[in-house]
């Protein structure tokens, strides 16, 4: 596998591809119920998509921002990275890192000061290598253990 590109989703067709990747990774691979994988926040989120040189999808993620997206505990200057999914065939190639960095770049462009996320505990090391720091107790999301993490943006 060679080069790949990450772009901000700007079409319904790209969004459908993002959803297909999420279905493959979360619903099929990790047995997350489809009824909780998709939510009302998808409509207002910034989605990113990684594709290979032929345009085949490799991974996706989303950024939520603003008080309405983050609920009453959210801060207007902190974004929430979520739904980061990389297809099994593309893992270990740097696609996840590129997706995270693209989401952070979009958060910085929007004037946000930091990015929060809920990391599956098996992925803590991945996010720590990218500058995220875990805080708070472990919690369950879709039956999978998670920890909250945050990275201030430069």
ABEGO torsion letter per residue (X at the ends): XBBBBBBBBABAAAAAAAAAAAAAAAAAAAGBBAAAABBAAAAABBBBBBBBAAGBBABBBBBBBEAAAAEAABBAABBBBBGBBBBAAABGAGAAAAAAAAAAAAAAAAGBABBBBBBBAAAAAAAAAAGBBBBEBBBBBGGBBBBBBBBBBX
